Amino acid sequence: MAAANDAGSGSAAPGRGRARGAARRATDSIAAARKIRYAVVGLGHLAQVAILPAFALARRNSTLAALVSDDRVKLRKLSRRYGIRHVCGYDDIEKLFESGEVDAA
């Protein structure tokens, strides 16, 4: 009776769940080996209350690498709070991207 239940379970390919699990573990291993370095562009309210604090929850595969703003007070305050070395204004954003210090913004 068990074999009949297994065959009629609606699964098109037995064992596919195991393959997906292995693929997920491989992807997780790659992500853990190389973190994506992000720049946050613009340090308004949303960035300060949601985006920047969210990096604490994404440490496994992401790191906050740079901040971009023309507001020097925000840059100084937030770079100290989050321990960010790479900061710049909008005029220098191309230099930041070309520097290789960030992967995404």
N, CA, C and O of each residue as an XYZ file, in Angstrom:
420
protein
N       0.808     -1.183      0.000
C       0.000      0.000      0.000
C       0.864      1.264      0.000
O       0.494      2.266     -0.613
N       1.999      1.223      0.677
C       2.863      2.386      0.740
C       3.396      2.744     -0.639
O       3.517      3.923     -0.971
N       3.717      1.730     -1.449
C       4.241      2.005     -2.783
C       3.208      2.720     -3.639
O       3.555      3.596     -4.430
N       1.960      2.359     -3.489
C       0.911      3.022     -4.259
C       0.786      4.478     -3.843
O       0.555      5.344     -4.688
N       0.934      4.758     -2.560
C       0.862      6.144     -2.093
C       2.044      6.955     -2.613
O       1.887      8.113     -2.999
N       3.213      6.353     -2.623
C       4.393      7.049     -3.109
C       4.257      7.387     -4.585
O       4.607      8.491     -5.004
N       3.754      6.448     -5.376
C       3.650      6.661     -6.814
C       2.608      7.717     -7.148
O       2.741      8.426     -8.145
N       1.584      7.826     -6.332
C       0.516      8.767     -6.635
C       0.639     10.066     -5.879
O      -0.343     10.799     -5.763
N       1.807     10.375     -5.363
C       1.952     11.572     -4.539
C       1.976     12.856     -5.357
O       1.944     13.946     -4.786
N       2.031     12.752     -6.673
C       2.046     13.942     -7.524
C       3.448     14.426     -7.831
O       3.604     15.411     -8.553
N       4.455     13.783     -7.319
C       5.833     14.163     -7.584
C       6.239     13.662     -8.952
O       6.184     12.460     -9.214
N       6.641     14.555     -9.818
C       6.989     14.185    -11.190
C       8.312     13.449    -11.266
O       8.481     12.575    -12.116
N       9.259     13.786    -10.390
C      10.574     13.170    -10.437
C      11.027     12.834     -9.028
O      11.412     13.725     -8.270
N      10.984     11.551     -8.667
C      11.440     11.172     -7.337
C      12.886     11.590     -7.131
O      13.709     11.462     -8.037
N      13.199     12.091     -5.937
C      14.562     12.483     -5.621
C      14.911     13.913     -5.982
O      16.016     14.357     -5.670
N      14.031     14.649     -6.619
C      14.357     16.026     -7.000
C      14.556     16.912     -5.794
O      15.344     17.857     -5.834
N      13.847     16.614     -4.718
C      14.013     17.402     -3.496
C      15.435     17.325     -2.967
O      15.979     18.315     -2.478
N      16.036     16.139     -3.069
C      17.429     15.984     -2.629
C      18.366     16.805     -3.503
O      19.309     17.413     -2.997
N      18.122     16.828     -4.792
C      18.969     17.605     -5.708
C      18.863     19.092     -5.404
O      19.868     19.803     -5.393
N      17.651     19.558     -5.160
C      17.480     20.979     -4.822
C      18.201     21.318     -3.534
O      18.811     22.380     -3.414
N      18.129     20.409     -2.567
C      18.818     20.649     -1.294
C      20.316     20.762     -1.480
O      20.956     21.629     -0.886
N      20.884     19.884     -2.309
C      22.321     19.924     -2.584
C      22.698     21.206     -3.307
O      23.720     21.819     -3.000
N      21.878     21.611     -4.266
C      22.145     22.853     -4.997
C      22.074     24.045     -4.059
O      22.891     24.961     -4.149
N      21.104     24.034     -3.164
C      20.973     25.144     -2.203
C      22.183     25.195     -1.287
O      22.694     26.278     -1.002
N      22.653     24.036     -0.818
C      23.828     24.022      0.050
C      25.051     24.536     -0.695
O      25.865     25.257     -0.117
N      25.195     24.179     -1.964
C      26.323     24.653     -2.765
C      26.254     26.161     -2.937
O      27.267     26.849     -2.814
N      25.068     26.678     -3.221
C      24.883     28.121     -3.369
C      25.184     28.832     -2.064
O      25.840     29.874     -2.059
N      24.707     28.276     -0.953
C      24.975     28.866      0.357
C      26.464     28.888      0.651
O      26.966     29.852      1.229
N      27.178     27.839      0.263
C      28.622     27.786      0.489
C      29.348     28.861     -0.306
O      30.265     29.505      0.203
N      28.940     29.053     -1.543
C      29.554     30.088     -2.373
C      29.264     31.461     -1.793
O      30.163     32.298     -1.708
N      28.024     31.706     -1.394
C      27.645     32.993     -0.824
C      28.408     33.256      0.460
O      28.830     34.385      0.710
N      28.587     32.236      1.272
C      29.316     32.409      2.525
C      30.786     32.702      2.265
O      31.424     33.418      3.037
N      31.321     32.155      1.192
C      32.727     32.354      0.875
C      32.993     33.760      0.355
O      34.086     34.292      0.548
N      32.023     34.359     -0.293
C      32.220     35.688     -0.865
C      31.017     36.562     -0.569
O      29.932     36.348     -1.109
N      31.212     37.525      0.271
C      30.135     38.443      0.603
C      30.042     39.535     -0.459
O      31.053     39.986     -0.997
N      28.830     39.943     -0.744
C      28.607     41.067     -1.651
C      28.819     42.352     -0.859
O      28.250     42.533      0.218
N      29.641     43.235     -1.403
C      29.944     44.518     -0.752
C      29.029     45.590     -1.339
O      29.084     45.879     -2.534
N      28.192     46.173     -0.488
C      27.192     47.151     -0.929
C      27.579     48.569     -0.561
O      28.214     48.818      0.464
N      27.177     49.501     -1.430
C      27.228     50.930     -1.133
C      25.783     51.386     -0.993
O      24.941     51.060     -1.830
N      25.497     52.134      0.053
C      24.180     52.744      0.194
C      24.290     54.164     -0.329
O      25.066     54.974      0.178
N      23.499     54.448     -1.353
C      23.532     55.752     -2.010
C      22.332     56.559     -1.525
O      21.183     56.211     -1.795
N      22.617     57.630     -0.814
C      21.572     58.459     -0.222
C      21.338     58.026      1.211
O      21.125     56.843      1.476
N      21.374     58.964      2.128
C      21.275     58.641      3.551
C      20.079     59.314      4.204
O      20.171     59.831      5.317
N      18.960     59.300      3.498
C      17.733     59.875      4.035
C      17.110     58.985      5.096
O      17.721     58.026      5.566
N      15.889     59.320      5.460
C      15.185     58.630      6.541
C      15.089     57.123      6.305
O      15.404     56.342      7.203
N      14.663     56.706      5.121
C      14.513     55.278      4.829
C      15.835     54.533      4.974
O      15.875     53.440      5.540
N      16.899     55.110      4.474
C      18.211     54.475      4.595
C      18.601     54.325      6.060
O      19.145     53.295      6.460
N      18.324     55.347      6.857
C      18.750     55.335      8.258
C      17.916     54.410      9.146
O      18.451     53.798     10.070
N      16.629     54.303      8.880
C      15.779     53.494      9.766
C      15.557     52.071      9.269
O      15.144     51.217     10.053
N      15.815     51.788      8.003
C      15.539     50.454      7.483
C      16.743     49.809      6.799
O      17.134     48.698      7.158
N      17.323     50.480      5.832
C      18.354     49.856      5.003
C      19.653     49.614      5.777
O      20.155     48.491      5.798
N      20.191     50.637      6.400
C      21.455     50.472      7.125
C      21.336     49.460      8.265
O      22.195     48.587      8.384
N      20.303     49.546      9.105
C      20.178     48.538     10.177
C      19.983     47.116      9.647
O      20.359     46.156     10.321
N      19.410     46.965      8.468
C      19.164     45.629      7.911
C      20.453     44.876      7.595
O      20.441     43.647      7.524
N      21.531     45.566      7.409
C      22.798     44.887      7.127
C      23.247     44.018      8.297
O      23.993     43.059      8.096
N      22.812     44.329      9.506
C      23.135     43.479     10.656
C      22.507     42.098     10.514
O      23.030     41.118     11.044
N      21.392     42.019      9.804
C      20.704     40.745      9.594
C      21.220     39.990      8.375
O      20.886     38.821      8.178
N      22.026     40.649      7.566
C      22.489     40.050      6.302
C      23.985     39.771      6.321
O      24.606     39.704      5.261
N      24.564     39.609      7.474
C      26.016     39.433      7.592
C      26.550     38.181      6.910
O      27.725     38.118      6.549
N      25.692     37.193      6.736
C      26.143     35.929      6.152
C      26.599     36.089      4.708
O      27.547     35.430      4.279
N      25.929     36.963      3.953
C      26.260     37.073      2.534
C      26.434     38.503      2.050
O      26.630     38.733      0.856
N      26.366     39.462      2.957
C      26.455     40.865      2.557
C      27.268     41.659      3.570
O      27.352     41.316      4.749
N      27.859     42.723      3.067
C      28.550     43.639      3.962
C      28.331     45.065      3.478
O      28.312     45.329      2.276
N      28.169     45.959      4.408
C      28.022     47.374      4.095
C      29.417     47.944      3.907
O      30.193     48.020      4.859
N      29.738     48.347      2.681
C      31.108     48.725      2.353
C      31.303     50.222      2.151
O      32.409     50.725      2.346
N      30.251     50.949      1.764
C      30.429     52.371      1.459
C      29.118     53.121      1.627
O      28.028     52.556      1.535
N      29.268     54.418      1.877
C      28.125     55.321      1.976
C      28.335     56.478      1.010
O      29.453     56.965      0.840
N      27.248     56.912      0.380
C      27.316     58.009     -0.577
C      26.260     59.041     -0.216
O      25.076     58.722     -0.099
N      26.702     60.287     -0.041
C      25.789     61.394      0.238
C      26.551     62.694      0.083
O      27.772     62.731      0.237
N      25.831     63.756     -0.223
C      26.454     65.085     -0.238
C      26.354     65.761      1.123
O      26.892     66.852      1.313
N      25.672     65.127      2.069
C      25.534     65.665      3.422
C      26.698     65.153      4.272
O      26.682     64.013      4.737
N      27.695     65.994      4.468
C      28.915     65.605      5.182
C      28.640     65.228      6.639
O      29.326     64.365      7.188
N      27.666     65.849      7.262
C      27.320     65.526      8.648
C      26.780     64.098      8.731
O      27.182     63.335      9.609
N      25.877     63.737      7.829
C      25.338     62.373      7.803
C      26.442     61.363      7.503
O      26.508     60.309      8.134
N      27.299     61.679      6.553
C      28.398     60.770      6.221
C      29.279     60.507      7.439
O      29.622     59.361      7.731
N      29.637     61.559      8.136
C      30.512     61.421      9.302
C      29.816     60.617     10.406
O      30.395     59.680     10.956
N      28.590     60.983     10.720
C      27.833     60.328     11.788
C      27.595     58.842     11.483
O      27.856     57.981     12.322
N      27.100     58.555     10.281
C      26.733     57.184      9.941
C      27.952     56.299      9.655
O      27.919     55.100      9.930
N      29.014     56.874      9.111
C      30.219     56.068      8.888
C      30.830     55.657     10.225
O      31.367     54.556     10.341
N      30.758     56.506     11.214
C      31.241     56.146     12.554
C      30.342     55.088     13.180
O      30.833     54.112     13.748
N      29.034     55.275     13.081
C      28.088     54.338     13.694
C      28.234     52.931     13.124
O      28.172     51.949     13.864
N      28.427     52.835     11.806
C      28.472     51.530     11.154
C      29.887     51.061     10.798
O      30.052     49.995     10.205
N      30.895     51.839     11.150
C      32.276     51.447     10.897
C      32.635     51.371      9.425
O      33.311     50.435      8.997
N      32.192     52.341      8.653
C      32.416     52.364      7.203
C      33.580     53.296      6.873
O      33.578     54.464      7.263
N      34.567     52.776      6.156
C      35.729     53.580      5.758
C      35.515     54.326      4.454
O      36.028     55.432      4.282
N      34.767     53.737      3.537
C      34.608     54.323      2.206
C      33.354     55.184      2.169
O      32.233     54.677      2.205
N      33.564     56.496      2.095
C      32.460     57.447      1.986
C      32.793     58.437      0.886
O      33.959     58.754      0.647
N      31.751     58.923      0.217
C      31.985     59.936     -0.808
C      30.689     60.658     -1.115
O      29.606     60.235     -0.712
N      30.826     61.757     -1.838
C      29.675     62.500     -2.321
C      29.264     61.979     -3.688
O      29.930     61.125     -4.273
N      28.164     62.504     -4.179
C      27.650     62.047     -5.481
C      28.625     62.347     -6.618
O      28.670     61.608     -7.601
N      29.392     63.407     -6.496
C      30.349     63.752     -7.554
C      31.452     62.710     -7.711
O      32.062     62.597     -8.774
N      31.704     61.952     -6.650
C      32.786     60.966     -6.675
C      32.289     59.525     -6.766
O      33.067     58.592     -6.566
N      31.025     59.336     -7.060
C      30.450     57.988     -7.061
C      31.078     57.102     -8.143
O      31.263     55.905     -7.923
N      31.401     57.665     -9.287
C      32.039     56.864    -10.348
C      33.402     56.346     -9.889
O      33.763     55.206    -10.184
N      34.156     57.171     -9.174
C      35.450     56.735     -8.644
C      35.267     55.580     -7.670
O      36.054     54.634     -7.663
N      34.217     55.663     -6.841
C      33.927     54.592     -5.897
C      33.643     53.294     -6.631
O      34.186     52.248     -6.276
N      32.804     53.351     -7.644
C      32.447     52.145     -8.405
C      33.660     51.570     -9.136
O      33.803     50.351     -9.234
N      34.528     52.432     -9.644
C      35.722     51.985    -10.356
C      36.811     51.464     -9.418
O      37.722     50.760     -9.851
N      36.714     51.811     -8.140
C      37.745     51.430     -7.185
C      37.781     49.929     -6.877
O      38.798     49.412     -6.415
N      36.689     49.248     -7.128
C      36.621     47.836     -6.798
C      36.272     47.570     -5.352
O      36.318     46.423     -4.908
N      35.925     48.599     -4.611
C      35.591     48.466     -3.193
C      34.153     48.030     -2.959
O      33.814     47.581     -1.864
N      33.302     48.155     -3.972
C      31.904     47.753     -3.840
C      31.496     46.880     -5.029
O      32.036     46.991     -6.130
N      30.529     46.013     -4.762
C      30.005     45.146     -5.808
C      28.647     45.607     -6.298
O      28.285     45.365     -7.449
N      27.892     46.272     -5.431
C      26.513     46.678     -5.770
C      26.150     47.920     -4.975
O      26.721     48.209     -3.924
N      25.171     48.647     -5.520
C      24.678     49.835     -4.822
C      23.167     49.804     -4.812
O      22.534     50.712     -4.273
